[in-house]
Amino acid sequence: MQRAGRAWKAAVALAFGLVLACSSASAQQKDALTIPDEVTRKLLQLGLQNIHRALCDGFNQCTPATPEEFENPPIALNQARMAVVAGVRSAFARWCGFDAERRSVLPLMRQLRQVLRFNDRQVALMAVIHGIQQGITSEQLKAQGECDEASRRKLDAQLPKS
């Protein structure tokens, strides 16, 4: 239990670090950010613990994760990391007044379905991880106040336009 608490604190600390880095980093520096495997693994586990809250076929809730899925998740660690980064990006988009759905979530979903050919369950797990990270980051951004114009301009340049 203590180990899980430390991993969760690490995830929160990482999210705060990502918030600070994303608000002040150039695009090249942001690409160099690395989310530690331990943090990504913890968020992947949280995603699996909560997958039953997601929709797997557009209408019905996903079944709970199986012990086998906890042992061998349906997505790779680097794919879970992609969901974490997208969650941070979506939180920033919302914070700065952009349409996060159109400029962050939908491009991620298109990539998952069209490029990576993920099935419904894999997409659902990615969405859950994205949502967890977006929630963490959004809370931290609220504590920072309003999105300033310089951050808004930087973010606008980095987000997909369609």
C-alpha positions in Angstrom: 0.0 0.0 0.0 2.8 2.4 0.8 4.4 1.6 -2.5 1.2 2.5 -4.4 1.0 5.8 -2.4 4.6 6.6 -3.5 3.8 5.8 -7.1 0.7 8.0 -7.0 2.7 10.9 -5.4 5.3 10.4 -8.1 2.5 10.6 -10.8 1.2 13.8 -9.2 4.7 15.3 -9.0 5.4 14.3 -12.6 2.2 16.0 -13.7 3.2 19.2 -11.9 6.6 19.0 -13.5 5.0 18.5 -16.9 2.7 21.5 -16.3 5.6 23.7 -15.5 7.7 22.3 -18.4 4.9 22.6 -20.9 4.1 26.1 -19.9 7.7 27.3 -20.4 9.4 24.8 -22.7 9.9 25.2 -26.4 8.6 22.4 -28.7 12.0 20.8 -28.9 12.5 20.8 -25.2 9.0 19.4 -24.7 9.7 16.5 -27.0 12.7 15.7 -24.9 10.6 15.3 -21.7 10.6 11.8 -20.5 7.9 10.4 -18.3 9.5 7.8 -16.0 8.4 4.2 -16.6 7.3 3.8 -12.9 4.9 6.7 -13.3 3.6 5.5 -16.6 3.2 2.0 -15.1 1.2 3.4 -12.2 -1.1 5.3 -14.5 -1.5 2.2 -16.7 -2.5 0.2 -13.6 -5.0 3.0 -12.6 -6.4 2.9 -16.1 -6.9 -0.9 -15.9 -8.5 -0.5 -12.4 -11.0 1.9 -13.9 -11.5 0.5 -17.4 -15.0 -0.7 -16.4 -16.1 3.0 -16.4 -15.3 3.4 -20.1 -17.4 2.5 -23.1 -15.9 -0.3 -25.2 -18.3 -0.4 -28.2 -19.7 3.1 -28.0 -22.7 2.0 -25.9 -21.8 -0.6 -23.3 -19.3 -0.3 -20.5 -16.1 -2.3 -20.7 -15.8 -5.4 -18.6 -13.4 -5.0 -15.6 -9.7 -5.8 -16.3 -8.8 -9.4 -15.9 -5.8 -10.6 -13.8 -4.1 -11.5 -17.2 -4.5 -7.9 -18.3 -2.9 -6.6 -15.2 0.0 -9.0 -15.8 0.2 -8.3 -19.5 -1.7 -5.0 -20.4 -3.4 -4.7 -23.8 -1.2 -1.6 -24.5 2.5 -1.1 -24.3 4.2 1.2 -21.8 5.1 3.7 -24.6 1.5 3.8 -25.7 0.3 4.5 -22.2 2.9 7.2 -22.0 1.4 8.7 -25.2 -2.0 8.9 -23.3 -0.3 10.6 -20.4 1.2 13.2 -22.6 -2.1 13.7 -24.4 -3.8 14.2 -21.0 -1.4 17.0 -20.2 -2.0 18.5 -23.6 -5.8 18.4 -23.2 -5.6 20.0 -19.8 -3.5 22.8 -21.1 -5.9 23.2 -24.1 -8.9 23.6 -21.8 -7.0 25.9 -19.4 -6.1 28.2 -22.3 -9.6 28.2 -23.7 -9.1 25.9 -26.7 -11.4 23.2 -27.9 -9.5 20.3 -26.3 -11.8 17.7 -27.9 -11.1 18.9 -31.4 -7.4 19.9 -31.0 -6.1 17.1 -28.7 -8.5 14.2 -28.0 -9.8 13.6 -31.6 -6.3 13.6 -33.1 -5.2 11.1 -30.5 -8.3 8.9 -31.2 -7.7 9.1 -35.0 -4.1 8.0 -34.5 -5.1 5.1 -32.2 -7.8 3.8 -34.6 -6.3 4.6 -38.1 -2.6 4.4 -37.6 -2.1 2.0 -34.6 -5.3 0.0 -35.4 -6.3 -0.3 -31.8 -9.4 -2.2 -30.9 -12.2 -0.8 -28.7 -10.8 -2.0 -25.4 -7.3 -0.6 -26.2 -8.9 2.8 -27.2 -11.0 2.7 -24.0 -7.9 2.1 -21.8 -6.0 5.0 -23.5 -9.0 7.2 -22.9 -9.1 6.3 -19.2 -5.4 7.0 -18.8 -5.8 10.3 -20.7 -8.7 11.3 -18.4 -6.8 10.5 -15.2 -3.8 12.6 -16.3 -6.0 15.4 -17.6 -7.8 15.6 -14.3 -4.5 15.7 -12.3 -3.1 18.4 -14.6 -6.3 20.4 -14.7 -6.3 20.7 -10.9 -2.7 21.9 -10.9 -3.4 24.4 -13.6 -6.3 25.8 -11.7 -4.0 26.5 -8.8 -1.8 28.6 -11.1 -4.6 30.9 -12.1 -5.5 31.9 -15.6 -3.6 31.0 -18.8 -1.5 33.9 -19.8 -1.3 35.2 -23.4 2.2 34.0 -24.0 1.3 30.4 -22.9 -1.8 30.6 -25.0 0.2 31.6 -28.1 2.8 28.8 -27.6 0.1 26.2 -27.1 -1.9 27.3 -30.1 1.2 26.9 -32.2 1.8 23.3 -30.9 -1.8 22.0 -31.0 -3.1 20.4 -34.2 -5.4 22.9 -36.0 -8.0 20.3 -37.0 
